[in-house]
Amino acid sequence: MVSVHMTPVPRSAVVAYRDDGMLSRAMGALVAGQLPPLPPAVAGAFVTGVLLLVGIAGTDGLAVFAPAVALLLAGPGSSHRHEGRLDWLVPPILRLTEYGFVASVGFAHDVPPLLTFALLGAVVFHHYDTVYRVRQHVYPPPWLPVAGLGWDGRMLAVAVGGALGLVTGMFALLCLYLTGLFCWESVTCWLAAPRSGVEAADLGAGD
């Protein structure tokens, strides 16, 4: 069982929504929270979007890494407290860019659409579950974003599949792993959550 009451409270709900992996967190540690998170996230998303529009996701070899590497510009902002008026925009920017990259690579490499949607569904479920948990004060354990590879790790894993010409296999592997991980962890966490605390949070949210 996941010990919910022992899970530390995130320093910021917006930071929890980012879903940073090990690489992004390591980049954030280098700047110790001194870099505002929104400008690098916008810059990374813009470059990634341009690369996807020109069809880089459909190429073979190392070029397919370019969109994922471009979004890593957002990594150093991961250690910031996200207290700015517009910092809440960072998680949606990361979400849309990650989803767009995964979908673009999948469709460009003729991955079965059902598999592409299944992979995206596993990630969307995790993100929705995280948002709802934070609202209910049932916080995910700090190891979960790392185990789930984070947006950075998932994009790089998809790029590895593209570079090796094994996109369908990589999608299938990621789908099985992430679906199992996120569903198992979510169920065990919610079952371990004190019912009274969840009900109280529901009442507070309805006020």
C-alpha positions as CSV (number, residue, x, y, z in Angstrom):
1,M,0.0,0.0,0.0
2,V,1.1,3.6,-0.6
3,S,1.4,5.5,2.6
4,V,-0.5,8.6,1.6
5,H,-0.3,10.4,4.9
6,M,3.5,10.2,4.8
7,T,3.7,11.7,1.3
8,P,5.2,15.2,1.5
9,V,3.1,18.1,0.4
10,P,4.4,19.5,-2.9
11,R,6.0,22.9,-2.5
12,S,3.7,24.1,-5.2
13,A,0.7,22.6,-7.0
14,V,1.9,24.0,-10.3
15,V,5.3,22.2,-9.8
16,A,3.5,19.0,-9.1
17,Y,1.5,19.4,-12.3
18,R,4.8,19.7,-14.4
19,D,5.5,16.0,-14.1
20,D,9.3,16.5,-14.5
21,G,11.6,13.5,-14.9
22,M,15.1,12.9,-13.7
23,L,16.8,14.9,-16.5
24,S,14.5,17.9,-16.1
25,R,15.0,17.9,-12.3
26,A,18.7,17.7,-12.6
27,M,18.7,20.7,-15.0
28,G,16.6,22.6,-12.5
29,A,19.0,21.7,-9.6
30,L,21.8,23.4,-11.5
31,V,20.1,26.8,-11.4
32,A,18.6,26.3,-7.9
33,G,15.3,27.9,-8.8
34,Q,16.7,31.2,-10.1
35,L,15.3,30.8,-13.6
36,P,11.7,31.9,-14.2
37,P,9.9,28.9,-15.6
38,L,7.6,30.4,-18.3
39,P,10.0,31.9,-20.8
40,P,12.1,28.8,-21.3
41,A,9.0,26.6,-21.5
42,V,7.5,28.9,-24.2
43,A,10.8,29.0,-26.1
44,G,11.1,25.2,-26.0
45,A,7.5,24.6,-27.0
46,F,7.9,27.1,-29.9
47,V,11.0,25.4,-31.3
48,T,9.5,22.0,-30.8
49,G,6.3,23.1,-32.6
50,V,8.2,24.5,-35.6
51,L,10.2,21.2,-35.9
52,L,7.0,19.2,-35.8
53,L,5.4,21.4,-38.4
54,V,8.3,20.9,-40.8
55,G,8.0,17.1,-40.5
56,I,11.0,16.3,-38.4
57,A,8.9,13.7,-36.4
58,G,8.7,11.5,-39.5
59,T,12.5,11.4,-40.1
60,D,14.8,8.5,-39.1
61,G,18.0,8.8,-37.3
62,L,19.1,11.3,-34.8
63,A,17.0,14.1,-36.3
64,V,13.9,12.8,-34.5
65,F,15.6,13.8,-31.2
66,A,15.5,17.5,-32.1
67,P,11.9,18.3,-30.8
68,A,12.5,16.5,-27.5
69,V,15.8,18.2,-27.0
70,A,14.3,21.6,-27.8
71,L,11.7,21.2,-25.1
72,L,14.4,20.4,-22.6
73,L,14.9,24.2,-22.6
74,A,12.0,24.1,-20.0
75,G,14.0,21.8,-17.8
76,P,16.0,24.4,-15.8
77,G,12.8,26.0,-14.7
78,S,11.7,22.9,-12.8
79,S,13.2,24.0,-9.5
80,H,11.4,27.4,-9.5
81,R,8.4,27.7,-7.1
82,H,6.2,28.9,-10.0
83,E,4.7,31.8,-8.0
84,G,4.4,34.1,-11.0
85,R,1.1,35.3,-12.2
86,L,1.3,33.3,-15.4
87,D,3.5,30.4,-14.3
88,W,0.3,28.2,-14.2
89,L,0.7,28.2,-18.0
90,V,3.8,26.0,-17.8
91,P,2.2,22.6,-17.2
92,P,-0.4,23.0,-20.1
93,I,2.5,24.0,-22.4
94,L,4.4,20.9,-21.5
95,R,1.3,18.7,-21.8
96,L,0.3,20.0,-25.2
97,T,3.9,19.8,-26.6
98,E,4.5,16.2,-25.2
99,Y,1.1,15.0,-26.6
100,G,1.8,16.7,-30.0
101,F,5.2,15.1,-30.2
102,V,4.0,11.6,-29.3
103,A,1.1,11.8,-31.8
104,S,3.3,13.2,-34.6
105,V,5.9,10.5,-34.2
106,G,3.2,7.8,-34.0
107,F,1.3,9.0,-37.1
108,A,4.4,9.7,-39.1
109,H,5.8,6.2,-38.5
110,D,2.5,4.4,-39.2
111,V,2.0,3.2,-35.6
112,P,-1.5,1.7,-35.3
113,P,-3.7,4.6,-34.2
114,L,-5.2,2.5,-31.4
115,L,-1.7,2.0,-29.9
116,T,-0.9,5.7,-30.2
117,F,-4.2,6.7,-28.5
118,A,-3.6,4.0,-25.8
119,L,-0.2,5.5,-25.0
120,L,-1.5,9.0,-24.9
121,G,-4.4,7.8,-22.8
122,A,-2.1,6.3,-20.2
123,V,-0.2,9.7,-19.9
124,V,-3.5,11.7,-19.9
125,F,-4.9,9.5,-17.1
126,H,-1.8,10.1,-15.0
127,H,-2.0,13.9,-15.5
128,Y,-5.7,14.0,-14.7
129,D,-5.1,11.8,-11.7
130,T,-2.4,14.1,-10.4
131,V,-4.5,17.2,-10.8
132,Y,-7.5,15.7,-9.0
133,R,-5.2,14.3,-6.2
134,V,-3.6,17.6,-5.5
135,R,-7.1,19.2,-5.3
136,Q,-8.1,16.6,-2.8
137,H,-4.9,16.8,-0.8
138,V,-4.1,13.2,-1.7
139,Y,-0.6,13.8,-3.0
140,P,1.3,11.5,-5.3
141,P,4.5,10.1,-4.0
142,P,7.6,12.0,-5.1
143,W,9.0,8.9,-6.9
144,L,6.1,8.6,-9.2
145,P,7.1,11.3,-11.8
146,V,10.6,9.7,-12.0
147,A,9.2,6.1,-12.3
148,G,6.8,7.4,-15.0
149,L,9.9,8.9,-16.8
150,G,8.5,12.5,-16.7
151,W,7.6,14.4,-19.9
152,D,11.3,14.6,-20.7
153,G,12.0,10.9,-20.4
154,R,8.9,9.8,-22.3
155,M,9.7,12.1,-25.2
156,L,13.3,10.9,-25.3
157,A,12.1,7.3,-25.2
158,V,9.8,7.9,-28.2
159,A,12.8,9.6,-30.0
160,V,14.9,6.5,-29.3
161,G,12.3,4.4,-30.9
162,G,12.2,6.7,-33.9
163,A,16.0,6.8,-34.3
164,L,16.2,3.0,-34.2
165,G,13.2,2.5,-36.5
166,L,11.3,0.7,-33.7
167,V,8.6,3.2,-33.0
168,T,5.7,0.7,-32.8
169,G,7.7,-1.5,-30.4
170,M,8.6,1.5,-28.3
171,F,5.0,2.7,-28.2
172,A,3.8,-0.8,-27.1
173,L,6.5,-1.1,-24.4
174,L,5.8,2.4,-23.0
175,C,2.0,1.8,-23.1
176,L,2.2,-1.4,-21.2
177,Y,4.7,0.0,-18.6
178,L,3.0,3.3,-18.0
179,T,-0.5,1.9,-18.0
180,G,0.5,-0.7,-15.4
181,L,2.4,1.8,-13.3
182,F,-0.1,4.6,-13.3
183,C,-3.1,2.5,-12.7
184,W,-1.5,0.4,-10.0
185,E,-0.1,3.4,-8.1
186,S,-3.4,5.4,-8.4
187,V,-5.6,2.5,-7.1
188,T,-3.3,1.7,-4.2
189,C,-2.9,5.4,-3.3
190,W,-6.7,6.1,-3.3
191,L,-7.4,3.0,-1.3
192,A,-4.9,4.1,1.3
193,A,-6.2,7.6,1.5
194,P,-8.2,8.4,4.7
195,R,-11.8,8.7,3.6
196,S,-12.6,11.5,5.9
197,G,-9.8,13.7,4.5
198,V,-11.0,13.2,0.9
199,E,-14.6,14.0,1.9
200,A,-13.5,17.1,3.7
201,A,-11.6,18.3,0.7
202,D,-14.6,17.6,-1.5
203,L,-16.7,19.8,0.7
204,G,-14.1,22.5,0.7
205,A,-13.9,22.5,-3.1
206,G,-17.6,22.9,-3.4
207,D,-17.7,26.1,-1.3
